[in-house]
Amino acid sequence: MKAMKVEEIRKLAVEEIRTKLADARDEMMKLRFQQVTGQLTDSSHLTILRRDIARMETILRETARAALEGAK
C-alpha cells in the first residue's frame, strides 16, 4: 500500500476526493476488524490509510474555504 501524495489529491475533482475518502474509510473499518481479530499482519497500513484520510479531509476543507472566500 502506497500513500497518496498531496499533489495527486489536489488534481482530483471534489466529488472524486469524496468518493476516495468514503472508500478509504470503508477500508479503514475493514482493517480495524482484521486487527481486532488478529488477521492483520502489517499494521502500517492503518497508519498510511489514516494519514491519507486526513490529507483528503484537509484538502476538502481548503477547497470549501477557498470557495467561501471567493464568494465574498
Steps between C-alpha positions, in 0.01 A plus 500: 500500500635837397400833650329753274695816440348841554556594136305191388208590723496865393469396133176314573154653484316553828258215431789264423667593827176434688467160331859408582447622856195277544693204356793568732272514803344167402844348459606643836202333667588166339863531609395578856283188508792298369723646768255419778457143379876454461494458122691819421871429467624845393355775715683771305208496254284655772741789546534565127125487449430726799739762361348474151156562651633804686660636181177463305292664774747789522493563126120486498492760777748717313294493182180573691665790680641637173152482345356694794775762478444530126126550550554797732 
